Amino acid sequence: MASATNYTYEHFNITFPSPYVAQVEINRPKKLNAFIEQMWTDLGAIFRALSVDPDVRAVILTAAGDRAFSSGLDVQAASQNGVLAQQTEHADPARKALSIRRHILEFQRDISAIEECEKPVIAVMHGISYGLAIDMTVCCDIRICAEDTRFSVREVDIGLAADIGTLTRLPKANVPLSWVKEVCLTARDFDAAEALRVGFVSGVCESKSAALKKALEMATLLASKSPVAVQSTKQILNYSRDHSVADGTSRSVLICVLADSRAGLNQIALLNSAMLQTKDVEAAMPSGLKKRKPTFAKL
């Protein structure tokens, strides 16, 4: 089974609270779990490793302390030696722009590693959840939060457009576009009840501990199912979100080049042409009929 010794990072605690379940805890509570540059790099490395770890089938993303999931970017640190400091390194505007762009792309890749993780990721938010907190959790497959959670797409208030993923992913999170524009343009706070009402989260619990308990129950359930089925389903759902039902110019997930494929329906047909050959189907079908728990091999 996976071991925490394989995942050692200064500002993240990685534990395995249940078989095949990993819990990633952001651990900088004295700074409200605000992110410095090394944390971005580490987060990407963690999720890329979990994605291919055969002893992990589901991941929980949470944060240490009672006050904040994350207050976002550590603006002071970024101004001193991070991406915001890049503006002073070059006199030439073109070179400034290229330098900043490289940093932004690096940060985008690290945050996108959450969405690209093959395993389903459950976000558990509490307290202050500003800026980068939205960037990270909108990459997650399932979002739940505690009643005390306060959200904000904060970047406008520090003179930025949210460039790490919120502005591209939040409009696709099945929430009203008018509401998305309102919260992104005003940078206002919204609470857990509003997040549930518009569909940004799928559940609200009375406390952080209750939310973590619910997430662990959910992750344990996911981990008990066929990893082939779960990961394929996540892959198809993400693909379908970004493509039409009939996309005549799309490419297959499993086949690099497929001319004139009809993406949405053809995609699952192509995927299952391989996946239905798995022994997991043989194990799962009779288990359902005989009401016994199936056992699945590692990927």
C-alpha positions as CSV (number, residue, x, y, z in Angstrom):
1,M,0.0,0.0,0.0
2,A,1.0,3.6,-0.4
3,S,3.2,5.2,2.3
4,A,3.4,8.7,3.5
5,T,7.2,8.4,3.5
6,N,7.0,8.5,-0.3
7,Y,5.3,11.9,-0.1
8,T,7.3,14.3,2.0
9,Y,6.8,18.0,1.5
10,E,7.3,21.0,3.8
11,H,3.9,22.5,3.3
12,F,1.7,19.5,2.6
13,N,0.8,16.5,4.7
14,I,-0.1,13.4,2.7
15,T,-1.8,10.6,4.6
16,F,-3.7,7.4,3.8
17,P,-6.7,7.3,6.1
18,S,-8.4,4.4,4.3
19,P,-7.2,1.7,1.9
20,Y,-6.6,3.2,-1.6
21,V,-7.5,6.7,-0.3
22,A,-5.0,9.6,-0.1
23,Q,-5.5,12.8,1.8
24,V,-3.6,15.9,0.7
25,E,-3.6,18.5,3.4
26,I,-2.3,22.0,2.7
27,N,-0.2,22.8,5.8
28,R,0.7,26.5,6.3
29,P,-2.0,27.4,8.8
30,K,-0.2,30.3,10.4
31,K,-0.3,32.1,7.0
32,L,-3.9,31.0,6.4
33,N,-2.5,28.4,4.0
34,A,-1.5,31.1,1.5
35,F,0.7,29.8,-1.3
36,I,4.3,30.6,-1.9
37,E,6.0,29.6,-5.1
38,Q,7.4,26.3,-3.8
39,M,3.9,25.2,-2.8
40,W,2.7,25.4,-6.4
41,T,5.5,23.2,-7.6
42,D,5.0,20.7,-4.8
43,L,1.2,20.5,-5.4
44,G,1.8,19.7,-9.0
45,A,4.3,17.0,-8.1
46,I,2.0,15.5,-5.5
47,F,-0.9,15.1,-7.8
48,R,1.1,13.8,-10.7
49,A,2.5,11.2,-8.4
50,L,-0.9,10.2,-7.0
51,S,-2.3,10.0,-10.5
52,V,-0.1,7.0,-11.3
53,D,0.2,5.5,-7.8
54,P,-1.4,2.0,-8.1
55,D,-2.2,2.1,-4.4
56,V,-4.4,5.2,-4.7
57,R,-7.9,5.2,-6.1
58,A,-9.4,8.4,-4.7
59,V,-7.9,11.6,-3.3
60,I,-9.2,14.2,-0.7
61,L,-7.9,17.7,-0.8
62,T,-8.2,19.6,2.5
63,A,-6.2,22.1,4.6
64,A,-4.8,22.4,8.1
65,G,-6.1,24.8,10.8
66,D,-9.5,26.1,11.6
67,R,-9.4,29.5,10.0
68,A,-8.8,28.9,6.3
69,F,-8.7,26.4,3.5
70,S,-6.5,28.9,1.7
71,S,-6.4,32.7,1.6
72,G,-4.9,32.4,-1.9
73,L,-1.6,33.7,-3.2
74,D,0.9,35.0,-0.6
75,V,1.0,38.4,-2.2
76,Q,3.9,39.7,-0.1
77,A,6.1,36.7,-1.0
78,A,5.1,37.0,-4.7
79,S,6.0,40.7,-4.7
80,Q,9.4,40.0,-3.2
81,N,10.6,37.0,-5.2
82,G,7.7,35.4,-7.1
83,V,5.8,36.1,-10.3
84,L,4.9,39.6,-9.4
85,A,8.6,40.4,-8.9
86,Q,9.3,39.4,-12.5
87,Q,8.0,42.8,-13.6
88,T,11.2,44.5,-12.4
89,E,13.8,42.1,-13.8
90,H,13.7,43.3,-17.4
91,A,13.5,46.8,-18.8
92,D,12.2,45.7,-22.2
93,P,8.4,45.1,-22.1
94,A,8.5,42.1,-24.5
95,R,11.1,40.4,-22.2
96,K,9.0,41.2,-19.2
97,A,5.9,39.7,-20.8
98,L,7.7,36.5,-21.8
99,S,9.2,36.0,-18.4
100,I,5.8,36.5,-16.7
101,R,4.1,34.3,-19.2
102,R,6.5,31.4,-18.5
103,H,5.8,31.7,-14.7
104,I,2.0,31.8,-15.3
105,L,2.2,28.7,-17.5
106,E,4.2,26.9,-14.9
107,F,1.7,27.7,-12.2
108,Q,-1.2,26.7,-14.5
109,R,0.4,23.3,-15.1
110,D,0.8,22.7,-11.4
111,I,-2.8,23.6,-10.6
112,S,-4.1,21.7,-13.6
113,A,-2.4,18.6,-12.2
114,I,-5.4,18.3,-9.9
115,E,-7.9,18.1,-12.7
116,E,-5.5,15.9,-14.8
117,C,-5.1,13.4,-11.9
118,E,-6.6,10.1,-13.1
119,K,-8.2,9.5,-9.7
120,P,-11.3,11.3,-8.5
121,V,-10.5,14.3,-6.3
122,I,-12.8,15.5,-3.5
123,A,-12.3,19.0,-2.2
124,V,-13.2,19.8,1.4
125,M,-13.2,23.5,2.1
126,H,-13.7,25.5,5.3
127,G,-13.1,29.0,6.5
128,I,-11.5,31.5,4.2
129,S,-11.4,30.1,0.6
130,Y,-10.2,32.9,-1.5
131,G,-8.5,33.3,-4.9
132,L,-6.3,30.3,-5.4
133,A,-8.7,28.2,-3.3
134,I,-11.2,28.6,-6.1
135,D,-8.5,27.8,-8.8
136,M,-7.7,24.6,-7.0
137,T,-11.1,23.3,-6.1
138,V,-12.7,24.1,-9.4
139,C,-10.2,21.5,-10.7
140,C,-11.7,18.9,-8.3
141,D,-14.3,16.4,-9.3
142,I,-16.5,16.9,-6.2
143,R,-16.6,19.8,-3.8
144,I,-18.1,19.9,-0.3
145,C,-17.6,22.5,2.4
146,A,-18.3,23.4,6.0
147,E,-20.9,26.0,7.0
148,D,-18.3,28.5,7.9
149,T,-16.7,28.6,4.4
150,R,-16.4,32.1,2.9
151,F,-15.5,32.1,-0.8
152,S,-14.2,34.8,-3.1
153,V,-12.7,35.1,-6.5
154,R,-10.4,37.7,-5.1
155,E,-8.0,38.6,-8.0
156,V,-9.8,41.7,-9.2
157,D,-9.2,43.3,-5.8
158,I,-5.5,42.9,-6.2
159,G,-5.5,44.2,-9.7
160,L,-5.3,40.9,-11.5
161,A,-7.5,38.7,-13.7
162,A,-7.7,35.2,-12.2
163,D,-5.2,33.5,-14.6
164,I,-4.6,30.1,-13.0
165,G,-7.9,28.5,-14.1
166,T,-11.0,30.0,-12.3
167,L,-12.1,32.1,-15.3
168,T,-11.8,29.2,-17.7
169,R,-13.2,26.4,-15.5
170,L,-15.9,28.1,-13.3
171,P,-18.1,28.9,-16.3
172,K,-18.1,25.2,-17.1
173,A,-18.9,24.1,-13.5
174,N,-22.7,24.1,-14.3
175,V,-23.3,27.3,-12.4
176,P,-25.2,30.3,-13.8
177,L,-23.0,32.5,-16.0
178,S,-24.5,35.7,-14.7
179,W,-23.5,34.6,-11.2
180,V,-20.0,33.7,-12.3
181,K,-19.5,37.1,-13.9
182,E,-20.9,38.8,-10.8
183,V,-18.6,37.1,-8.3
184,C,-15.5,37.4,-10.6
185,L,-16.1,41.0,-11.4
186,T,-17.0,42.2,-8.0
187,A,-14.7,39.9,-6.0
188,R,-17.4,39.8,-3.3
189,D,-17.6,37.1,-0.7
190,F,-20.2,34.4,-1.0
191,D,-21.1,31.8,1.7
192,A,-21.6,28.1,1.9
193,A,-25.4,28.4,1.5
194,E,-25.0,30.4,-1.7
195,A,-22.4,28.1,-3.1
196,L,-24.8,25.2,-2.5
197,R,-27.7,27.0,-4.1
198,V,-25.9,27.8,-7.3
199,G,-24.3,24.3,-7.5
200,F,-20.6,25.2,-6.9
201,V,-20.6,22.7,-4.0
202,S,-22.7,19.5,-3.8
203,G,-22.8,19.4,0.0
204,V,-22.5,21.6,3.1
205,C,-21.7,20.1,6.5
206,E,-21.9,21.7,9.9
207,S,-18.2,21.7,10.5
208,K,-14.8,21.0,9.0
209,S,-14.6,17.6,10.8
210,A,-18.1,16.6,9.6
211,A,-17.1,17.6,6.0
212,L,-13.9,15.5,6.2
213,K,-15.9,12.6,7.6
214,K,-18.3,12.8,4.7
215,A,-15.5,13.1,2.2
216,L,-13.7,10.1,3.6
217,E,-16.9,8.0,3.4
218,M,-17.3,9.1,-0.2
219,A,-13.7,8.4,-1.1
220,T,-13.8,5.0,0.6
221,L,-16.9,4.2,-1.5
222,L,-15.1,5.3,-4.7
223,A,-12.0,3.3,-3.8
224,S,-14.1,0.1,-3.4
225,K,-15.3,0.2,-7.0
226,S,-13.4,-0.8,-10.1
227,P,-10.6,1.7,-10.7
228,V,-10.9,1.0,-14.4
229,A,-14.6,2.0,-14.3
230,V,-14.1,5.0,-12.0
231,Q,-11.2,6.5,-13.9
232,S,-12.7,5.9,-17.3
233,T,-15.9,7.6,-16.1
234,K,-14.0,10.6,-14.8
235,Q,-12.2,10.8,-18.1
236,I,-15.3,10.7,-20.2
237,L,-17.2,13.2,-18.0
238,N,-14.3,15.7,-18.3
239,Y,-14.1,15.1,-22.1
240,S,-17.8,15.5,-22.5
241,R,-17.8,18.8,-20.6
242,D,-15.4,20.3,-23.1
243,H,-16.9,18.8,-26.3
244,S,-20.2,18.6,-28.0
245,V,-22.2,15.4,-28.1
246,A,-21.3,15.1,-31.8
247,D,-18.0,16.7,-32.4
248,G,-16.9,15.8,-35.9
249,T,-13.3,17.1,-35.5
250,S,-12.4,15.6,-32.1
251,R,-9.8,13.0,-31.3
252,S,-10.2,9.9,-29.2
253,V,-8.9,9.6,-25.7
254,L,-7.3,6.3,-26.4
255,I,-6.4,6.6,-30.1
256,C,-4.1,9.5,-30.9
257,V,-5.6,10.4,-34.3
258,L,-9.2,9.4,-35.2
259,A,-10.6,11.1,-38.3
260,D,-14.2,12.3,-38.3
261,S,-15.1,10.9,-34.9
262,R,-18.3,11.9,-33.2
263,A,-16.8,12.8,-29.9
264,G,-19.3,12.4,-27.1
265,L,-21.0,9.1,-28.0
266,N,-18.2,7.7,-30.0
267,Q,-15.8,8.5,-27.2
268,I,-17.4,6.2,-24.7
269,A,-17.8,3.5,-27.4
270,L,-14.1,3.6,-28.2
271,L,-13.1,3.7,-24.6
272,N,-15.3,0.8,-23.6
273,S,-14.2,-1.3,-26.6
274,A,-11.0,-1.7,-24.6
275,M,-12.3,-1.3,-21.0
276,L,-15.1,-3.9,-21.3
277,Q,-12.4,-6.5,-21.7
278,T,-11.3,-5.9,-18.1
279,K,-11.6,-8.6,-15.4
280,D,-13.3,-5.9,-13.3
281,V,-16.6,-6.4,-15.2
282,E,-16.4,-10.1,-14.6
283,A,-15.8,-9.5,-10.9
284,A,-18.4,-6.7,-10.4
285,M,-21.5,-8.2,-12.3
286,P,-21.9,-11.4,-10.4
287,S,-21.0,-9.7,-7.1
288,G,-24.0,-7.4,-7.5
289,L,-26.3,-10.3,-8.1
290,K,-25.0,-12.4,-5.2
291,K,-24.7,-9.3,-2.9
292,R,-21.0,-9.8,-2.1
293,K,-18.2,-7.2,-2.3
294,P,-16.0,-7.6,-5.3
295,T,-12.2,-7.4,-5.2
296,F,-10.4,-5.5,-8.0
297,A,-6.7,-5.8,-9.0
298,K,-4.4,-2.8,-9.0
299,L,-3.9,-0.8,-12.1
